Amino acid sequence: MSKPKGFIRRTKQRELILEVLKGTTCHPTADWVYEKVREELPSISLGTVYRNLRSLVEAGEVLELTFGSSFSRFDGNPENHYHFACEECGQVSDIDFPLQEELEKRVEESNRLKVHTHRLEFYGICQECLNKKE
């Protein structure tokens, strides 16, 4: 019997990593996830966290975000949505912008193709960093 596409075996470590990611909106790095998971599972290794993150990304349960840096950030919300990355502090946040389906539809119609998904990122300075400059 074959496993369905995107199926990954549930383990205590994987479930805890997913729980940590779904419980935050800070779009953490693997190191941050590792530190949080170690609070519950002190014996877990950083390699185990990396392997499980990779499996969760491949299964479509979390998003891996790369913003031109040398490390990835992870998002516990696997639905397609937009992000804002602050160029000052590095904070990544979700953008509530409900035009995703309309944008895909317009691209399809104007280019005669089929879009499955897209990714759009915004870069600039967050409100907290702007406030510090004033």
ChimeraX attribute file (.defattr): number of C-alpha atoms within 10 A of each C-alpha:
attribute: neighborCount
match mode: 1-to-1
recipient: residues
	/A:1	3
	/A:2	5
	/A:3	8
	/A:4	7
	/A:5	9
	/A:6	12
	/A:7	14
	/A:8	15
	/A:9	8
	/A:10	8
	/A:11	10
	/A:12	9
	/A:13	17
	/A:14	20
	/A:15	14
	/A:16	17
	/A:17	23
	/A:18	20
	/A:19	13
	/A:20	17
	/A:21	22
	/A:22	17
	/A:23	11
	/A:24	12
	/A:25	14
	/A:26	15
	/A:27	24
	/A:28	21
	/A:29	15
	/A:30	19
	/A:31	15
	/A:32	13
	/A:33	22
	/A:34	22
	/A:35	15
	/A:36	16
	/A:37	23
	/A:38	18
	/A:39	10
	/A:40	11
	/A:41	14
	/A:42	11
	/A:43	9
	/A:44	15
	/A:45	12
	/A:46	16
	/A:47	11
	/A:48	13
	/A:49	21
	/A:50	15
	/A:51	12
	/A:52	19
	/A:53	23
	/A:54	15
	/A:55	18
	/A:56	23
	/A:57	18
	/A:58	16
	/A:59	14
	/A:60	16
	/A:61	19
	/A:62	21
	/A:63	23
	/A:64	19
	/A:65	18
	/A:66	11
	/A:67	15
	/A:68	7
	/A:69	9
	/A:70	6
	/A:71	11
	/A:72	16
	/A:73	19
	/A:74	22
	/A:75	24
	/A:76	23
	/A:77	18
	/A:78	15
	/A:79	11
	/A:80	12
	/A:81	17
	/A:82	17
	/A:83	19
	/A:84	19
	/A:85	18
	/A:86	18
	/A:87	13
	/A:88	13
	/A:89	11
	/A:90	15
	/A:91	16
	/A:92	23
	/A:93	17
	/A:94	17
	/A:95	12
	/A:96	9
	/A:97	9
	/A:98	10
	/A:99	10
	/A:100	15
	/A:101	12
	/A:102	10
	/A:103	13
	/A:104	15
	/A:105	14
	/A:106	12
	/A:107	14
	/A:108	14
	/A:109	12
	/A:110	8
	/A:111	8
	/A:112	9
	/A:113	10
	/A:114	11
	/A:115	14
	/A:116	7
	/A:117	9
	/A:118	12
	/A:119	9
	/A:120	10
	/A:121	14
	/A:122	15
	/A:123	14
	/A:124	11
	/A:125	17
	/A:126	18
	/A:127	10
	/A:128	12
	/A:129	14
	/A:130	10
	/A:131	9
	/A:132	7
	/A:133	7
	/A:134	5
